[in-house]
Amino acid sequence: RDEEGHAFVMSGEAQYGVATAATKLDCVQIDGLVVLKIIKHCRDEGNPSAMASGHLLGMDITQEATTTLEVTSCFPMPQPNEEEGAEGAEMETYVTDMLRCMRDVNVDNNTVGWYMTTYMNSWLDPEGPTIATQFQFQDTVPKSVCLVYDPVRTSSGSVHLKAYRLTDQFMKKYKAHVESNNHGFTEGDIKPKYDFNQKIVDEGITINTIFEEVPIRIHNSALVNAMLYDWACEGTMGSKMHLDFERLDLSTKPFLEKSMELLIDGIESLRQDQERSDYKKRDAERKRRDYKRSARGGEDATKEELQRMFPDPSRLEGLLTANQLSSHCDAISKFTGQSFSKLYLIKGLQDSNQQS
């Protein structure tokens, strides 16, 4: 390791800690213990709708043109105190102390991202910290990821854990948005741009180019696999491990009702954002016309100068809201498809039982 803690080790053809922003991340390999820690942290909070977050530790490995991000450890972040608040300096001190403790006990102390829990796709909330936090991580550590764990869907019988990253296209636009004092993501930035030959120069931003999902592979050591095999075959917990009745749960009303409520609220928020953006755009156009007609030298101002002085409104909030609505629709479609399969299965079992 160098003085800053970055690792640059050569082991055969494998290269550790050398991935750059231009390197594509092919897979995220997570230790089973890390998954259990995330689930335990969510359960310790007691409230599924409350967001729990923490840091991910590990290292990226590049071998045979394949880059894998190995997540070997994690630690939770404290919840901010509502009365006193959580200062940024205190959080930085906490993270520094935790990384020092990890290094002292010979555990990977390289930050490779963060994790968060979500409730009904709340991680895509435009007012939430997901975009800003992931941008900071990804701008500092190019291969960092955000692990999203959904305890509600996990309760139905399978662990719902996904890894996301901001696309390079969105990172570039968001960086310009921050540097311009949150005046980016205008209609001109979102829409595609063409040259004189009608060739696409800039593809713009859509709801499908905000996040990219990275495949996840859960890895366990040989000792853990041996222990699980012993439990399943000979151990005292073998009979309990095969009881997976949660997958046969036919209750769909609570999830669908809540999803439809959030979908309706999101559509209303999108409509309000559209109205606000239209009003701000007309106001900016009026100010540009008034300045150009004024006697303060406005007649000599170029279109670009007027655009910088009176910028168009940002459409980032509406873009994120539309992305959240798309996620709600996908969740409803997937959940209802699984529910229909269960209903047809139960119907077939009932018909078979009546015939016998």
ZAGUVEX-89227 format. One record per residue: residue in three letters; x, y, z of N, C-alpha, C in turn. Coordinates in steps of 0.1 Angstrom, whole numbers, padded with zeros to 4 digits, always signed. Each point is the difference from the previous one (the first is absolute). Example, Ala and Ser with C-alpha at 12.3 -4.5 7.8 and 13.67 -1.06 7.14 Angstrom:
BEGIN
ALA+0132-0057+0078-0009+0012+0000+0009+0012+0000
SER-0004+0011-0007+0009+0011+0000-0008+0011+0008
! end
This chain:
BEGIN
ARG+0008-0012+0000-0008+0012+0000+0009+0013+0000
ASP-0005+0010-0006+0007+0013+0001-0004+0008+0012
GLU+0005+0012+0001-0002+0008+0012-0015+0003+0002
GLU-0007+0001-0010-0015+0004+0001-0008-0013+0002
GLY+0005-0011+0000-0007-0012+0003-0005-0008-0012
HIS+0003+0005-0012-0004-0007-0012+0009-0012-0003
ALA-0006-0010-0005+0008-0013-0002+0003-0001-0015
PHE+0012-0004-0003+0005-0002-0013+0008-0013+0000
VAL-0006-0012-0001+0006-0012+0002-0001-0009-0013
MET+0010-0006-0004+0000-0009-0012+0000-0014+0005
SER-0009-0008-0004-0001-0014+0004-0003-0008-0013
GLY+0010-0005-0007-0002-0007-0013-0006+0010-0010
GLU-0011-0003-0005-0007+0008-0010-0010+0010+0007
ALA-0003-0002+0012-0009+0008+0007+0007+0013+0004
GLN-0007+0011-0001+0004+0013+0004-0010+0006+0010
TYR+0006+0005+0011-0009+0004+0011+0001+0016+0001
GLY-0012+0006+0001+0000+0014+0003+0005+0009-0012
VAL-0001-0005-0012+0005+0008-0011-0011+0005-0010
ALA-0013-0003+0004-0011+0003-0009-0002+0016+0000
THR-0002+0005-0012-0002+0014-0001-0015+0003-0004
ALA-0003+0013-0002-0013+0004-0004-0004-0006-0014
ALA+0010-0002-0009-0003-0005-0013-0002-0015+0000
THR+0004-0007+0011-0002-0015+0001-0014-0003+0003
LYS-0006-0010-0008-0013-0004+0003-0001-0010+0011
LEU-0009+0002+0009-0002-0009+0012-0010-0011-0005
ASP+0005-0012+0001-0008-0011-0006-0008-0007+0011
CYS+0005+0000+0012-0007-0008+0011+0003+0005+0014
VAL-0009-0002+0009+0003+0004+0014-0001-0013+0008
GLN+0011-0004+0006+0000-0013+0008-0001+0004+0015
ILE-0010-0005+0007-0003+0004+0013+0002-0012+0009
ASP+0007+0001+0011+0001-0011+0010-0014-0001+0006
GLY-0003-0013+0003-0013-0003+0007-0001+0007+0014
LEU+0011+0002+0007+0000+0007+0012-0004+0014-0001
VAL+0004+0007-0011-0004+0013-0002-0015+0001-0002
VAL-0006-0009-0008-0014+0000-0002-0008-0001+0014
LEU+0006-0009+0008-0007-0002+0013+0002+0012+0009
LYS+0011+0007-0001+0001+0013+0008-0009+0010-0005
ILE-0003+0001-0013-0009+0010-0005-0014-0003+0005
ILE-0004-0013-0001-0013-0004+0004-0002+0003+0015
LYS+0010-0003+0008-0001+0002+0014-0001+0015+0004
HIS+0008+0008-0007-0001+0014+0002-0014+0006-0003
CYS-0006-0005-0010-0014+0004-0003-0010-0005+0011
ARG+0002-0012+0004-0009-0005+0011+0002+0007+0013
ASP+0012+0004+0003+0003+0007+0013-0006+0014+0000
GLU-0002+0006-0012-0007+0013+0000-0014-0001+0004
GLY-0007-0012-0002-0013-0002+0005-0011+0005-0009
ASN+0003+0011-0008-0010+0006-0009+0004-0003-0014
PRO-0008-0008-0008+0005-0003-0014+0000+0012-0009
SER-0008+0010+0003-0001+0012-0008+0012+0010+0003
ALA+0007-0002+0011+0011+0009+0003+0013-0005-0008
MET+0007+0009-0005+0011-0003-0008+0012-0003+0008
ALA+0007-0011-0001+0012-0004+0006+0011+0000-0010
SER+0011+0005+0003+0011+0001-0010+0013-0004+0007
GLY+0010-0002-0008+0014-0003+0005+0010-0001-0012
HIS+0012-0002+0004+0011+0000-0010+0004-0014-0004
LEU+0004-0002-0012+0004-0013-0005+0016+0000-0002
LEU+0006-0011+0004+0015-0001+0000+0003-0011-0009
GLY+0011+0001-0007+0005-0011-0009+0011+0005-0009
MET-0001-0006-0012+0011+0004-0011-0005-0005-0013
ASP+0004+0007-0011-0003-0004-0013+0011-0008-0006
ILE-0004-0011-0007+0010-0009-0006-0002-0001-0015
THR+0010+0002-0008-0001-0001-0014+0008-0012-0005
GLN-0006-0009-0007+0006-0012-0004-0006-0004-0014
GLU+0009-0002-0010-0005-0004-0013-0011+0009-0005
ALA+0002+0013+0001-0009+0010-0006-0013+0000+0008
THR-0001-0006+0011-0012+0000+0008+0003+0007+0014
THR-0008+0010+0003+0002+0007+0012-0011-0004+0010
THR+0004-0004+0011-0010-0005+0011+0003+0009+0012
LEU-0010+0005+0006+0001+0007+0013-0004-0010+0011
GLU+0010-0003+0009-0002-0009+0011-0003+0008+0012
VAL-0012-0002+0006-0004+0006+0013+0002-0010+0011
THR+0010+0002+0008+0003-0009+0011-0004+0004+0014
SER-0004+0012+0002-0004+0005+0013-0008+0012-0001
CYS-0007+0004+0011-0008+0012+0000-0001+0005+0014
PHE-0005+0012+0002-0003+0005+0014-0011+0010-0002
PRO-0009+0001+0010-0012+0009-0001+0004+0014+0004
MET-0008+0009-0006+0001+0014+0004-0011+0003+0010
PRO+0003+0009+0010-0010+0003+0010-0011+0009-0005
GLN-0012-0002+0005-0011+0008-0004+0002+0014+0006
PRO-0003+0011-0008+0001+0013+0005-0010+0003+0012
ASN+0005+0007+0010-0009+0004+0011-0009+0011-0004
GLU-0013-0002+0002-0010+0010-0005+0001+0013+0009
GLU+0004-0002+0012+0001+0012+0009+0013+0008-0002
GLU+0011-0007+0000+0013+0007-0001+0005+0001-0015
GLY-0004-0010-0008+0004+0000-0014+0014-0007-0001
ALA+0004-0004-0012+0012-0006-0002+0009+0008-0009
GLU+0011+0006+0005+0009+0008-0007+0008-0008-0010
GLY+0003+0006-0011+0008-0007-0010+0014-0004+0005
ALA+0006+0009+0008+0013-0002+0006+0000-0012+0009
GLU-0011-0002+0008-0001-0011+0009-0001-0013-0007
MET-0008+0000-0012-0001-0012-0008+0013-0004-0006
GLU+0008+0010-0005+0013-0003-0005+0009-0006+0010
THR+0000+0006+0012+0008-0006+0011-0004-0014+0003
TYR-0013-0003+0000-0005-0013+0003+0005-0010-0011
VAL-0001+0004-0012+0005-0009-0011+0015-0002+0001
THR+0008+0011+0003+0014-0002+0001+0004-0009+0011
ASP-0007+0001+0011+0003-0009+0012-0003-0014-0003
MET-0011-0002-0007-0004-0014-0004+0010-0006-0009
LEU+0004+0008-0010+0010-0006-0010+0013-0003+0007
ARG+0004+0008+0010+0012-0002+0008-0001-0013+0008
CYS-0012-0002+0006-0002-0012+0007+0000-0013-0009
MET-0006+0002-0012+0001-0011-0009+0014-0004-0004
ARG+0008+0011-0002+0014-0003-0004+0008-0006+0012
ASP-0003+0003+0012+0007-0005+0011-0003-0015+0002
VAL-0012-0005-0004-0004-0014+0002+0003-0007-0013
ASN+0007+0006-0010+0004-0007-0012-0012-0003-0009
VAL-0010+0009-0001-0012-0001-0008+0001+0010-0012
ASP-0005-0004-0011+0001+0010-0012-0006+0013+0005
ASN+0007+0011-0003-0004+0013+0004-0001+0010-0011
ASN-0002-0006-0012-0001+0008-0012-0015+0002-0003
THR-0005+0012+0000-0014+0003-0003-0003-0002-0014
VAL-0010-0008-0003-0004-0004-0014-0015+0004-0002
GLY-0006+0007+0009-0014+0004-0003-0007+0001+0014
TRP-0013-0001-0001-0009+0001+0011-0013-0009-0002
TYR-0007-0002+0010-0012-0008-0001-0011+0008+0007
MET-0013-0003-0004-0011+0007+0006-0012-0009-0001
THR-0009+0001+0009-0013-0007+0000-0010+0009-0006
THR-0010-0006-0006-0011+0007-0007-0013-0006+0004
TYR-0010+0009-0001-0014-0004+0002-0009+0004-0012
MET-0004-0009-0008-0009+0003-0011+0007+0009-0010
ASN+0012-0003-0003+0008+0009-0010+0002+0014+0005
SER+0001+0002+0013+0003+0013+0005+0014+0005-0002
TRP+0009-0009-0004+0014+0004-0003+0000+0008-0013
LEU-0010+0000-0008+0000+0008-0012-0007+0014+0002
ASP-0003+0003+0013-0007+0012+0003+0008+0012-0005
PRO-0005+0009-0008+0008+0012-0004+0005+0008+0011
GLU-0007+0001+0012+0005+0008+0011+0009-0008+0009
GLY+0003-0013-0003+0009-0008+0008+0015+0002-0003
PRO+0008-0006+0007+0015+0002-0002+0007-0009-0009
THR-0008-0008-0007+0006-0011-0008+0010+0006-0011
ILE-0005+0009-0008+0007+0005-0012+0013+0007+0005
ALA-0002+0010+0010+0012+0007+0004+0010-0008+0007
THR-0004-0010+0008+0009-0009+0007+0008-0009-0009
GLN-0008-0006-0010+0007-0009-0009+0009+0008-0009
PHE-0003+0012-0004+0009+0009-0008+0013+0002+0008
GLN-0001+0003+0013+0012+0003+0007+0009-0013+0001
PHE-0006-0011+0003+0007-0013+0000+0007-0003-0013
GLN-0008+0001-0011+0005-0004-0013+0010+0010-0006
ASP-0001+0013+0004+0009+0010-0004+0014-0002+0007
THR+0000-0005+0012+0012-0003+0008+0005-0014-0003
VAL-0008-0010+0000+0004-0014-0003-0008-0004-0013
PRO+0006-0001-0011-0007-0002-0013-0008-0012+0000
LYS+0004-0011+0007-0008-0013-0001-0009-0002+0012
SER-0003+0010+0007-0009-0001+0012-0014-0003-0005
VAL-0008-0007+0009-0014-0004-0004-0009+0003+0012
CYS-0012+0000-0002-0011+0002+0010-0008-0013+0001
LEU+0001-0007+0011-0009-0012+0002-0013+0005+0006
VAL-0011-0005-0006-0013+0004+0005-0007-0013+0005
TYR-0004+0000+0012-0006-0012+0007-0015+0004+0003
ASP-0009-0008-0004-0015+0002+0002-0005-0011+0010
PRO-0002+0004+0013-0005-0010+0009-0014-0005-0002
VAL-0008+0009-0007-0014-0004-0002-0001-0012-0010
ARG+0007+0002-0011+0001-0011-0010+0007-0012+0005
THR+0010+0002+0008+0007-0011+0006-0009-0009+0009
SER-0010+0006+0006-0009-0007+0009-0008-0010-0008
SER-0001+0002-0013-0008-0010-0008+0007-0012-0004
GLY+0013-0002+0004+0006-0013-0001+0014+0000-0007
SER+0004+0012-0006+0013+0000-0007+0006+0013+0003
VAL+0014+0000+0002+0007+0012+0003+0000+0010-0012
HIS-0005+0012+0003-0001+0010-0011+0012+0010+0002
LEU+0011-0003-0007+0012+0009+0001+0005+0002-0014
LYS+0002+0013-0003+0005+0004-0013+0011+0010+0001
ALA+0009+0001-0010+0011+0009-0001-0002+0009-0011
TYR+0002+0013+0002-0003+0011-0010+0012+0009+0000
ARG+0002+0006-0012+0010+0010-0002-0006+0011-0009
LEU+0005+0012+0001-0004+0011-0009+0007-0002-0013
THR-0006+0002-0011+0006-0002-0013+0010+0012-0002
ASP+0010-0003-0009+0010+0010-0003-0007+0013-0006
GLN-0010-0003-0008-0007+0011-0006-0007+0009+0010
PHE-0006-0006+0010-0007+0008+0010+0010+0006+0009
MET+0012-0006+0003+0010+0006+0009+0005+0013-0007
LYS+0002+0000-0012+0005+0011-0007-0010+0012+0001
LYS-0013-0003-0003-0010+0010+0001-0002+0005+0014
TYR+0001-0009+0010-0002+0004+0014+0011+0009+0005
LYS+0012-0003-0004+0012+0008+0003-0002+0014-0005
ALA-0004+0001-0013-0003+0014-0005-0011+0007+0007
HIS-0010-0008+0005-0011+0005+0007+0004+0006+0013
VAL+0009-0007+0007+0006+0005+0013+0008+0012-0002
GLU+0009+0000-0010+0009+0011-0003-0008+0013-0004
SER-0012-0002-0006-0008+0012-0004-0010+0004+0010
ASN+0003-0004+0013-0009+0004+0011-0014-0005-0002
ASN-0001-0013-0003-0013-0007-0002-0008+0006-0011
HIS+0006+0004-0011-0007+0005-0011+0001-0009-0013
GLY+0004-0012+0003+0001-0010-0011-0013-0008-0002
PHE+0001-0010-0009-0012-0008-0003-0012+0008-0005
THR+0003+0010-0009-0011+0007-0006-0005-0008-0012
GLU-0010+0005-0006-0006-0008-0012+0011-0002-0011
GLY+0008+0010-0001+0011-0001-0010+0010-0011+0003
ASP+0002-0002+0013+0010-0010+0005-0007-0014-0001
ILE-0013-0001+0002-0006-0013+0000-0003-0005-0014
LYS-0004+0009-0009-0003-0004-0014+0012-0004-0008
PRO-0001-0009-0009+0012-0003-0009+0004+0012-0009
LYS+0013+0001-0003+0005+0010-0008+0005-0006-0013
TYR-0003+0007-0012+0004-0005-0013+0009+0011-0006
ASP+0008-0005-0010+0008+0009-0008-0007+0003-0013
PHE+0007+0007-0009-0006+0003-0013-0004-0012-0008
ASN+0007-0011+0002-0003-0012-0008-0010-0009+0007
GLN-0007+0006+0011-0010-0008+0008+0006-0012+0006
LYS+0013+0001+0004+0006-0010+0008+0000+0004+0015
ILE-0002-0010+0008-0002+0003+0015+0014+0004+0005
VAL+0001+0012+0006+0012+0005+0006+0000-0003+0015
ASP-0012+0002+0006-0002-0003+0014-0013-0007+0002
GLU+0000-0012+0006-0012-0008+0001-0010+0006+0010
GLY+0004+0009+0009-0009+0005+0010-0001-0010+0011
ILE-0010+0003+0009-0002-0008+0012-0014-0005+0000
THR-0002-0012+0003-0013-0006+0001-0001-0008+0014
ILE-0011-0005+0003-0002-0007+0013+0008-0013+0000
ASN+0004-0005-0012+0008-0012-0001+0015+0002+0000
THR+0004+0013+0000+0014+0003+0000+0005+0006+0013
ILE-0008-0001+0011+0004+0005+0013+0008-0010+0007
PHE-0006-0012+0002+0007-0011+0008+0003-0011-0010
GLU+0010-0008+0003+0003-0012-0006+0001-0011+0011
GLU-0006-0011-0002+0000-0011+0009+0012-0009-0003
VAL+0007-0004+0011+0012-0009-0001-0004-0013+0006
PRO+0003-0011-0007-0004-0013+0005+0007-0003+0013
ILE-0007-0007+0009+0005-0004+0013+0003-0015+0001
ARG+0011-0003+0006+0003-0014+0003+0004-0001+0015
ILE-0008-0009+0007+0003-0001+0015+0010-0012+0001
HIS+0011+0003+0008+0011-0009+0001+0001-0004+0015
ASN+0002-0013+0002+0003-0005+0013+0013-0008+0000
SER+0006+0000+0012+0013-0008+0001-0004-0015+0000
ALA+0011-0008-0001-0002-0014+0001-0005-0005+0013
LEU+0004+0007+0011-0005-0004+0013-0015+0003+0002
VAL-0004+0011-0005-0014+0004+0000-0009-0010-0008
ASN+0005-0003-0012-0007-0010-0008-0001-0014+0007
ALA+0011-0004+0007+0000-0012+0007-0010+0000+0012
MET-0001+0011+0007-0009+0002+0011-0015-0001-0005
LEU-0003+0007-0011-0013+0000-0006-0004-0014-0004
TYR+0010-0007-0006-0003-0014-0005-0003-0009+0012
ASP+0007+0002+0011-0002-0008+0012-0013+0003+0006
TRP-0004+0013+0000-0014+0003+0005-0011-0006-0008
ALA+0002+0001-0013-0010-0005-0009-0002-0016+0000
CYS+0011-0006+0002+0000-0015-0001-0001-0007+0014
GLU+0008+0004+0009+0001-0007+0013-0002+0008+0012
GLY+0000+0014-0001-0001+0008+0011-0014+0001+0006
THR-0001+0006+0012-0013+0001+0006-0010+0010-0007
MET+0006+0009-0008-0008+0010-0007-0004-0004-0014
GLY+0003-0013-0003-0003-0004-0014-0014+0000-0003
SER-0009-0004+0009-0014+0000-0003-0006+0014-0001
LYS+0006+0009+0008-0006+0014-0001+0005+0007-0013
MET+0012-0003-0005+0005+0007-0011-0008-0003-0013
HIS-0007-0011+0000-0008-0004-0012-0014+0006+0000
LEU-0004+0006+0011-0014+0005+0002+0000+0014-0006
ASP-0005+0002-0012+0000+0013-0006-0014+0003-0005
PHE-0009+0001+0010-0014+0002-0003-0002+0015-0004
GLU+0009+0009+0002-0002+0014-0004-0002+0001-0015
ARG+0006-0009-0007-0002+0001-0015-0014-0003-0004
LEU-0008-0007+0008-0014-0003-0003-0010+0010+0005
ASP+0005+0011+0005-0009+0010+0005-0008+0006-0012
LEU-0013-0001+0001-0009+0005-0011-0005+0014+0003
SER+0004+0007+0011-0005+0013+0003+0006+0010-0009
THR-0007+0007-0009+0005+0010-0009-0006+0014+0003
LYS-0011+0001+0008-0007+0013+0001+0009+0010+0006
PRO+0007-0002+0012+0007+0011+0006+0011+0006-0009
PHE+0008-0009-0007+0010+0005-0009-0005+0008-0012
LEU-0011-0005-0006-0005+0006-0012-0007+0013+0004
GLU-0007+0001+0011-0006+0012+0005+0010+0011+0002
LYS+0011-0003+0008+0010+0009+0002+0007+0005-0012
SER+0003-0010-0009+0006+0004-0013-0008+0009-0008
MET-0013-0002-0001-0009+0008-0008-0001+0014+0007
GLU+0000+0001+0013+0000+0013+0007+0012+0008-0004
LEU+0012-0007+0001+0012+0007-0003+0001+0004-0015
LEU-0006-0008-0009+0000+0003-0014-0009+0012-0002
ILE-0011+0001+0006-0009+0012-0002+0007+0012+0006
ASP+0006-0001+0011+0007+0012+0006+0011+0004-0009
GLY+0007-0009-0006+0011+0003-0009-0004+0007-0013
ILE-0012-0004-0005-0005+0006-0012-0004+0015+0003
GLU-0006+0002+0012-0004+0013+0004+0013+0009+0002
SER+0010-0006+0006+0013+0008+0002+0006+0003-0014
LEU-0001-0009-0009+0005+0003-0014-0008+0011-0007
ARG-0013+0000+0002-0008+0010-0006+0004+0014+0006
GLN+0001+0001+0014+0004+0012+0006+0013+0005-0004
ASP+0010-0009-0002+0013+0004-0004+0000+0005-0015
GLN-0009-0006-0008-0001+0005-0014-0006+0014+0000
GLU-0010+0003+0009-0005+0013+0000+0010+0011+0006
ARG+0007-0004+0010+0010+0009+0005+0011+0003-0010
SER+0004-0010-0008+0011+0001-0010-0005+0009-0011
ASP-0012-0002-0004-0006+0009-0011-0001+0015+0004
TYR-0004+0002+0013+0000+0014+0005+0014+0006+0001
LYS+0009-0008+0005+0014+0006+0001+0006+0002-0013
LYS-0003-0008-0010+0005+0001-0013-0005+0013-0007
ARG-0013+0002+0001-0006+0013-0005+0006+0012+0007
ASP+0002-0001+0013+0005+0011+0007+0015+0003-0004
ALA+0008-0010-0003+0013+0002-0004+0001+0006-0014
GLU-0009-0005-0009-0001+0006-0014-0004+0015+0001
ARG-0010+0003+0009-0004+0014+0001+0012+0009+0005
LYS+0007-0005+0010+0012+0007+0005+0010+0002-0011
ARG+0003-0010-0008+0009+0002-0011-0004+0010-0010
ARG-0013+0000-0003-0005+0011-0009+0001+0014+0005
ASP-0004+0001+0013+0000+0013+0007+0015+0005+0000
TYR+0009-0009+0004+0014+0005+0001+0005+0004-0014
LYS-0004-0007-0011+0005+0003-0013-0005+0013-0005
ARG-0012+0004+0005-0007+0012-0004+0005+0012+0008
SER+0006-0003+0011+0004+0011+0010+0012+0008-0006
ALA+0003+0011+0006+0011+0009-0004+0013-0003+0007
ARG+0001-0012+0005+0013-0004+0008+0009-0008-0009
GLY-0001+0001-0013+0009-0007-0009-0005-0014-0003
GLY-0013-0002+0003-0006-0013-0002-0001-0004-0015
GLU+0000+0011-0008-0002-0004-0015+0012-0006-0005
ASP+0012+0001+0007+0012-0006-0005+0003-0014+0006
ALA-0009-0004+0009+0002-0013+0007-0004-0011-0010
THR+0009-0010+0000-0003-0012-0008-0010-0009+0007
LYS-0004-0010-0008-0010-0009+0006+0006-0009+0011
GLU+0013-0003-0001+0006-0008+0010+0002+0008+0013
GLU+0003+0013-0001+0001+0008+0012-0013+0002+0007
LEU-0011+0002-0008-0013+0002+0006-0004-0014+0007
GLN+0004-0011-0006-0004-0013+0005+0008-0002+0014
ARG+0012+0005+0001+0007-0001+0013-0005+0009+0010
MET-0005+0012-0004-0005+0010+0009-0014-0004+0005
PHE-0008-0005-0008-0014-0004+0003-0002-0015-0005
PRO+0005-0009+0007+0000-0014-0005-0014-0006+0001
ASP-0003-0010-0008-0012-0008+0000-0001-0008+0013
PRO-0012-0004+0004-0001-0008+0013+0006-0014-0002
SER+0005-0005+0011+0005-0014+0000-0012-0010+0000
ARG+0002-0010-0008-0011-0011-0001+0005-0013+0007
LEU+0010+0002+0009+0005-0012+0006-0010-0007+0009
GLU-0008+0008+0008-0010-0005+0009-0010-0008-0008
GLY-0005+0005-0011-0010-0007-0008+0006-0012-0006
LEU+0013+0000-0004+0006-0012-0006+0001-0011+0010
LEU+0004+0004+0013+0001-0010+0010-0014-0006+0004
THR-0010+0009+0000-0014-0004+0003-0005-0010-0010
ALA+0003+0003-0013-0004-0009-0011+0007-0014+0002
ASN+0013+0001+0004+0007-0013+0002-0006-0008+0011
GLN-0004+0007+0011-0007-0007+0011-0013-0006-0004
LEU-0008+0007-0009-0012-0005-0005+0002-0013-0008
SER+0010+0001-0008+0004-0012-0008+0003-0012+0008
SER+0007+0003+0011+0004-0011+0010-0012-0006+0006
HIS-0010+0009+0004-0013-0005+0006-0007-0009-0010
CYS-0001+0004-0012-0007-0008-0010+0007-0013-0002
ASP+0013-0001-0001+0007-0012-0001-0002-0009+0012
ALA+0000+0006+0012-0002-0009+0012-0015-0006+0000
ILE-0009+0009-0004-0014-0005-0001-0002-0011-0010
SER+0006+0002-0012+0000-0010-0010+0006-0014+0004
LYS+0012+0001+0006+0007-0012+0005-0008-0007+0011
PHE-0005+0008+0009-0007-0006+0012-0013-0007-0005
THR-0007+0007-0008-0013-0006-0005+0003-0013-0008
GLY+0010+0000-0008+0004-0012-0008+0002-0012+0009
GLN+0008+0003+0011+0003-0011+0009-0013-0004+0008
SER-0009+0009+0003-0012-0003+0007-0009-0009-0009
PHE-0001+0004-0012-0008-0009-0009+0005-0014-0001
SER+0013-0001+0000+0006-0014-0001-0004-0008+0013
LYS+0001+0007+0011-0004-0007+0013-0015-0004-0001
LEU-0009+0009-0004-0014-0003-0001-0003-0011-0009
TYR+0006-0001-0012-0002-0011-0009+0005-0013+0006
LEU+0012+0001+0007+0005-0012+0007-0010-0005+0010
ILE-0005+0009+0009-0009-0005+0010-0013-0005-0006
LYS-0005+0006-0011-0012-0004-0007+0002-0015-0005
GLY+0012-0002-0006+0003-0013-0005+0001-0011+0011
LEU+0005+0004+0012+0001-0009+0011-0014-0003+0005
GLN-0009+0010+0001-0013-0002+0004-0008-0009-0009
ASP+0001+0002-0013-0007-0008-0010+0005-0014+0001
SER+0013-0002+0002+0005-0014+0001-0005-0007+0012
ASN-0001+0008+0011-0004-0006+0013-0015-0004-0001
GLN-0008+0008-0007-0015-0003-0002-0002-0012-0009
GLN+0009-0002-0010-0002-0011-0009+0004-0013+0007
SER+0010+0001+0009+0004-0012+0007-0009-0004+0011
! end
